[in-house]
Amino acid sequence: MTQHITTRFKRVETKYLVPTKHLKPLLEDLKAYLTEDDFPNSTISNIYFDTPDFEVIKDALAGRNKREKIRMRCYAQKPTSASQAFLEIKQKDLEGVGHKLRLVSTPPLINQLLVHGRSDKSITDHHLVQEIYDLRDRYEGLSPRIFIYYERYSLKQKKGAEDKVRVTFDKNLRYRDNHVDLTSGNSGKALLDTDHIIMEIKASKDKPNWLQEILDKHGLIQIKFSKYACAYHRSEGLDYQPRPAILNEKVGV
């Protein structure tokens, strides 16, 4: 039987567009305060669930409800139906703080719960299951809509530090809107050109001064960019580009 782990946490996430040629000196400065994660290099495959008319992402873009995103995530290089997979519900509150509900299962059981509303007895987090039922009532016809893949390099705060900062770098972002399952490989269309990498800062509060000084040194400006929103726009033939963030902005994706 698959072991199920439920995780709930909240954090402030900020994103930056880093030119690939500037990555090395940026990492040198960051590693004065950060060290590589326990598993620093990973491949991430995601399935985003939405309605036939993409109501979930449309509501998120309009700032409605809790700006939910509903996804299944797998870290296996070649996922199978037996691979460990995460069911994640991402939400944002009125202050822009991200909240995530998560459990571990397998792709078939996660798909069964989201698409058909049937919970396997091995899924014991009844609060999260109820959250899924509420989302299914609000968004009729949830199904796998977009596949997104990327490669991630992760850093974490050095042992003993109080800031609890994590920094990740995502490259080779690609998506597809057909064959939307985890077992069909990682092929897809590019979300970004190869000259840039998405850097995400994940912290329990506002970023520390030392980190802001490094960002300023390298001329990095916070952006608004959602991988799923970008893939949705590209899938619909619409333009979507990273753009400077409006500080203290409460709505949008």
N, C-alpha and C positions, 0 to 999 in steps of 0.2 A: 504493500500500500504506500502511496506517495505521502511523504511527510508534508504537512501543511503548516506554514508559518504566517501569521498575520502581523503586519507592521503598520503602525499609524504614526505619522510625524508631520511636522510643519516646518517650513523654512522659507527664507527669502532667496529667490533665484534671480540673478541678473546675467545678461548675455552680451557678448562682445564678438565682433567680427575681426579676426586676426589674420593679416596677410601671412601666407605660409613662409615667406622669406624672413619674417620678423619673429618666428616662433622660437628659434634657438636662444637669442638673447633674452627673450621674455622668460623662458623656462629657467635660465641661469639665475635671474633675479628672484623668481618665485621659490626656487629650491633653497634659498636662504631661510625660508620660513616653512616650506612644505616639503613633504617626502612622498615617494611613490606609494600609491595605495597597495593593499595586500595583493590584489590582482590588477596591476596597472593597465594592462592591455586587454581589451575585450571587443568582441563583435556583438552588436545589438540588433536584433530583429524584432520589429514591432508590427502588430496588427491593430489598427484603429477601427472601432466599431461605431457605426452611425446608421441613420435611417436612409432610405432610398433617396431622399431629397437633402441629405446632409444637414438635418436640423440641429444636431448636436454642435457641430462646428459653427454653424450660422448663429446659434444662440451665444456661443462663446465669443465670437467676433463682435456681437452686438452688446456684450456685457450682461446678458440675461442669465437668470438663475445663478449658479455658482461657477459658471464658465467651465463646465465639466469637460474632461476628455476621458474616454473609456478605451483602454487598450490592453492587449496581451503582449507580454515582452518575454523574450528568450535570449539567453547568452550563449547557447551552444553554437558552434561554428556551422554545423549542419543539423538543424533541428529535425526531430522526428516526432511522431505522435506520442512517444514515451518520454520526450525530453521534459525537464523541469521548466515550467513556464510561470510567469507572474501575471495575475489579474490585477490591474491597477486602475483606480479611479482618482484622477487628479482634479482638484478644485481650487478656486481662489476666493478668499473672503474680500470684504469691502476695502480692506487695507492693502490688498494686493499680495497678501501672504499665501503661499501655496500649501495646500493640505493634500496628503495622499493616503488612501486606504489600499492595502495590498495583501494578497495571500498567494501562496504557492500551490500549484496543482499541475495538471497536464493540459496540453492544447485541446484535446477532445472534451474534457470536463469543463474547461473554461468556456469553450464554444457552446456547449450544451446549456450552461447556465445563462449566458448572455442572449443567445438566440432563441432558445426554447423555454427558458425560465425553469429549468429542472436542475435542482441542486443535488449533487452526489452526497451520500451520507458521510463521506470522508471530509467534506467541507464543513467545518464546525463553527465557523465565524458567522453566527446568525445575524449579527448587526450588519455585516457587509452584504450578506445575502439579501437582507431586507432593503438595503440601499440599491442593490441591483434591481429588485422588484419595483421599487419606486421609479427608477430610471426607465425601466421597460414600460411602465404605465405612462410616463411622460413622453417617451420617444418610441412610438410604435414601429416595429419592424427593424429593430437593431440587427445588424449583420456585419461581417467583415467587409470593410470598404476600401481601406488603403493599407498597403504594406510599405514600411519605411525601414531602411537598413543604414547603419553607419558603423565606423570603427572608432573606439573611444580610448583615450589615454587619461588616467585619473591620478590626481595628487590629493593628499590629505594633510591636515595639520600635523606638525611634528608632535611627538609624545610629550605630554605635559603642558601644551599650549592651551589657553582658555578660549580662543576664538571659535574653535570647531568649524573651520572653513574647509570646504572641498572645492577643487577646481578640476573641471574636465574639459577635454579638447576632442571635438568630434570632426571627423574627416570622411571623405568618400560617401557623402550623403546621397542616397538614391531612393526612389519610390516606384511603385507600380500600382495601378488600379485594376489590373486583371490578374488572375491566378493569385488571389489574395489569401494565401495561407503560408504557414511557416515552412512547409516541406517542399516548396517549389524553387528553392535556391534564393540567392540574394541579388539577382539581376534586377535592373530597373533604370529609370531615367534620372539624370543628375538633378539634385536640388540646388546645389551651389557649384560654381566653377572651382577648379582645383587650386586656384591661387589663394583661397581663403579657407579658414577653419573656424568653426563656432566654438568659442570658449564660454563655459557656464561657471559662474561662481554660486555656490550653494552654502548658505550660512543660516544660523539660527537667529541672527539679528543683523543690523547694518554692518557692512564690511568694515574691518579694522583700518586704522590710519595707514599702517604699513602697506596694506594691499592697495588702497587708493593712491598712494604715492607711486607705486609701481605702475598702476594703470595710467596715471598722468605722465610718467616718464616715457611711456611707450605710445602716448597719444591715443589711447583706447577709449572710446566713447560708448556708453551703454546703448544697446539697440533693442528694438522689439522685433522678435523673430520667433515664429512657432513652426517647427518642422511639419506638424500636421496641417496647420493653416496653409503653409506654402504648398504642400503636396495637394491639398484640396483645390487651391486656386489653379495650380498647373494642370490638374486633372480636368478642370472645367474650362481650360483655355484662357484663364485670367492671369493678369500680371500680379506678382507678389515679390517684393524685395525687402531685405533687411532695412530698417529705417531707424534713425535716432529716436531713443525713447524720450518721452516727456516725463521728467521726474515728477513723482507724486501722482502720476496718472493712475486712476482707479479702474478704468475699464479698458477693454480691448484684449487682444492676444498677441 
